[in-house]
Amino acid sequence: MKKILLGTSALAMAGAFAGQANAATWDLDWGGYFEASIGYASVDSAPGTDFDGVDVAQDAEIQFTPSITLDNGLTFGVDIQLEGNASSNGTGDTIDESFAFVKGSFGQILIGSENSAGYKMSYGAPDVTWIGVNSGSLTAFIPNGQQNVFRGVGGSSFVEVARNNDAQRITYFTPRFSGFQLGASYARDGNQDNSSQVDIDSGALHNIFDIGANYVNSFGAFDIAVSGRYGIGERSATATSPGADPDVYAFGLNLGYAGFKIGGSYAAADESGSADGDFFDLGVSYTTGPWGASFTYSNGELDIGSEREQYLAGVTYKLGPGVSAGAYAGYLDYEDQSVGSTLGGDVDGFVIGTGFKLSF
């Protein structure tokens, strides 16, 4: 009889745990966006080449975000982002960010291929368009010299140490207390694929640390968002290089009141190379009902002697849930003052266009 009772109790206990485990189910969520723009651009370059015409720019991504919240309150999930554009080498679609996360009352932990805490916590100038002059698409219509180099700090305040975007890293965010939140990240190296081999003796980037903080709050009709971050990595000395510890820092501020928002950001990077420089942007926007309008300006300079200024004005209208249409006008001026440069010379141009964005 005692054995029967013990066996019955064990079965009841197992059933109770099984019931608790089965109470939670996965939320197989997904979404994404598609941005389509068509514009007329007129581009003049210093050698005398005119590059005018109508062009199309697009950006698309599918995001898979399944998650499950357990009975103990912890939420586990993944975020896998599939690029909707053909890759530059013509091999087809690729995976962008791909990471797992766990969050609860302690905060949130991310593990995998993703931007750093400081990057994710930063703010830039307000902009209602999807074209942008801070890590935006204006250069898709107005190509200019050193575009690959300007993808670093010279082209955006959203920049990683030595451009280690989406490296395999671990990140922690604290809970938000009275509007304040802190974050920290670490990546052993700058590779996105954890199966890649890194030879630190060859000068490869490694030991990448990044910290960020922001403050977000509302006081009646007044809104404020402030951010700051700092990141640093290591590069070993080689036979041709003395080695360096590249770093980046940035600040951002947004102020809002009754539909108006003003703000901007500043970032600087020291990589002991062609990507050294700084960037800032300023902007103002206004939204009322489904309408939005903004004007933004950005300036990026590289220490080698190149500068890029961008101006962008735009208006958008929300046609329905996740459907926005808009029009925009932009101007870009690129000046290459580096000694003996063969990287594209001076370029300036403007674009006017229209398009839509679908978010689902």
N, C-alpha and C positions, 0 to 999 in steps of 0.2 A: 504493500500500500504506500509506503514511504517513497519507493522508487517511482510509483505512478504519479504521486503528488509532485515530486521533484521534476519529473518529465513534463507534466502538465504546466508547471510554473515556467519551465524553460521555454516551452512552446509559446506560452502567453507573452513572455518577455520578448522573444524573437519577433512575434507578430506585432507587438507594440512598436518596436524599432523599425520593422519593415513598413508599418503604417506611417511612421514619421518620415522615413526616407522617401516613400512614394508620394507624400503629400505635396512636395515641391515638384514642379515640372519645368521643362525648358521653354523659354520664350524665344522662338526661332525668328527673330526680328531681322529685317534687312531694309535697306534704303539706298539712297544715292542722289546724284544730280547730273544734269546735262546742261551745259552752257553753250549757246550757239550765237555767234556774232558775225555780221557782215558789214564791212566798212570800206569806204574809199580812202586811200592813203596817197599822199604826195610826199616823196622823199628825195632830198637833194644831198649829195655827198661832195666832199672837197675835190676829188678827182674830176668831177663834172658829170657823174652818172646820175640820171633821173630814174627813179624807181617808183613809178606811179601806177595806180590801178585799183581794182576792186578785189578784196581778199576775204577769206572766211577764216575765222578762228573758233576753236571749240575746246572744251575741257569737259570730261565726263568721268564718273567714278561710280562703281557699285560697292556698297558697304554692307558686309555681313556681320551682324552683331548679336549672335545668340547669347543668352545669359540665363542663369537660374539663381533664385534666392532661396536659400535653405531655411529650415525652421529656426536655426540659431541666429538668423538675421544676416549672415554673410551672403554676398552676391558674387558669383563667379561668372566669368564670361570671356569671350574673345572678340576681337575687332580685326577683320580681314578686309582690306580695301583693294579692289580690283580696278586697275586703270582701264578706262573706256576708250583710250586713244591708242592707235598703233604706236609701238615704240620706235625710237629714232633709227634703230638698225633694221626695221622692217620685219622683225621676227614675230610680231603680234602683241597681244595684251600681256601686261606684267602685273605682279602684285606690288603694291606700294607698301604702306604700313601693314604690319601683321603682328599682333601682340595679344597676350592674355592679361586679365585683370582680376583682382579681388578687392572688394570694398565693403566697408562696414563702419561702425562707430569710431574705429581707429583711424579712418582715412581711406586711402586707396593706394594699391600697389600695381604697377604695370611691369610686365616682363615680356620683352621681345623687341621687334624692329619698329621703333617709333622715335619721334623727335623728343628732345630733352624737356625736363620740367620747366626750365626757364623759357624755352621757345613757346611751349604750350600756354604759359601764364602771361605772355606779353600782350600789350595793346599797341595799336597803331592809329593813324589818323582815320576818322570816320569816312566811310565811302559807301554809297548805296549801290554802286554799280558792281558788276562782276569782272570788270576789266582791270582796274586797280593800277596804282603807281607804286605800291609797296608789295613786292613779290607778285606783280600782276602780269597782264597780258598785252599791255600797250606795245611792247617790243615785238610782238607777233606781227603787227602791222608796219612797224618802223624799225627794221633791223639796223644794228649799228655795230661798230667795231668792239672787240673784246667782250662780246656778249657772255661768253662762258665765264670770264673773270668777274663780270658784273653780277653774276648770279650769287656771288658772295655778298659781303657787307656793302659794296658799292651799289647794289641794286635793291637792298631791302634791309629793314631793321629786324626781320625774322630770319636770323642766320645762326648757324651752329659753329662751334669751334672747328676751324679748318674745313668747314662744310661737311661735317660728318652726319648729314641728315639721315634719319631712320636707321641709325646703327643699332646693333643688338645691345640693349641696355636694360637696367633695372631702375625704376623710378618710384618715388614715394611722394604722395601729397598728404598733408595734414588735413584734418577737418577744418572748415572755415569757422573762425572764432571772431565774432563782432565785426565781420567784414574782412578779416585778415586770413590769408592762407600762405603756407610755405610749401616748397617742393624741392627735391634733390634727385639727381640722376648720376649714374656711373656706367661707363662703357669701357671694357678692356681695350677695345680698338674701334676703328671707324668703319669696319666692314658691316654690311647688311646681312650677309649670309654667315651663320655661325659655323659653317663647315669650311670656311676659307682659312687659309694659313697666313699668318702674319709674321714677318721677319723684322723685329724691332731694330735690329742692327742695320737695316737698310734705310732707316729714317722714317719708318711708318708711324703714323699717329697712334698713340696708346695712352692708357690711364686718363680718360676723359671724365672730368667732374663738371657738374653744372648745378647751380642753385638758382632758385627764383622765388619771388614773393609778389603778391599783389593785394590790393585792398579794393573791395567793391561794395558800395552801399548806396542807399537812397535816403534822402531827407525830404519828405514831402514830394514836391515836383522836381527836386534837384537830385541828379545822379552823379556819382563820381566813380572812376576806375583808374587806379594807379598801379604801375608794374615796374619791376626792376629785376635784372638777372645778371649773373656772371658765370662764365665758363672758361675752363682751362684744360689743356692737354699737354702731352709730352712728345718730343721727337728726339731720338738718339742721334748723336753725332755720327757722321759717315766720313769717308775719305774726301768727299767733295763738299761737305756741309758741316758747319760747327754744331748743328743741332739747335733746337729752340723749343720753347714752351708757348705755343700759340694760345691766345686767349681772345675773348669777346665779352663785351658788356653792353647793356641796352636799358633804356628807360622809356616808359610810355605813360600818357595821361589822356583821359577822356572826361569831359564835363558836359552834362546834359541838363536842359531845362525846357519844359513845355514843348517838346518836339524838336528843339534845337540841340545840336551836339557839336562841340569843338574839341580838337585834340591833336596830338601828334606823337612822334617818337624819335629817339636818337639811338644809334648804335655805332660802335667802333670795334675794329678787329685788328689784331697784330699777329700776323702769320709769318713775318720775316720773309715776305715774298711779294709776288705781283698782286695778291689779293688784299694787302694792307690798305686800310682806308676807313672812311666813316660814311654815315648815311643819316638823313633826317627827313621826316615828312610832316606836313601840316595840313589840316583839313577842317571843313565845316559841313554839316549836313542838316537837313530839316525833313521831318516826316509828319504827315497828317493824313489820317485814314489810310487809304491804299497808296497814296502818293509819297514819293521820296525824291529829294534832290541833294546834290553834294558837289563840292569843289575841293580838289586836293592838289597838293604840290609836293614834289620830292626832289631831293638833291643828293647824289652820291658821288664821292670823290675817291680815287685811288691814289696812293702815294707815288705811283710811277708817273703820274701826270695826266690822268684822264678824269673827266667830269661828265656826269649825265644829269640833266634837269628834265623833269616831266610835269606837265600840267594836265588835269583831267576834270571835265565838268560832265555831269550826267543827271538823268532823271529816270525814275522807274515807276511802274504802276503794277500793283498786284491784281491780276485778273481773277484769281481764285486761289484756293489752297495749294501752295507749292508751285504756282504759275505766275511769273513776273515778266513783264516786257519793259524795254527801256531804250533810250537813245543816249548817245554820248559824243563828245568832241574832245580830242586830246592833241597835245603838242609835245614833241621830244627834241631836245637839243643835246647832242653829244660832241664833246671836244676832246681830241687826243693831242696832248701837249708833251707826251713822253719823247725823249731824245731818240732820234733815229727810228721812230715807230713805223712799223709796216702792218699795223693791226687794224687799219680801217679808216684812218683820218677823221675829219670832222663830218658830222651828219646831222641834219635837222629835217623834221617833217611833221605833218599833221594828219589826223584821221578823223572822219566823221562817220558814224555808223549807228546801227540799231541791232536788236536781237532779243532773245528771251532766255530765261533760266527756268528749268524744271527741277524741283526738289521733291523727292518722294521717299 
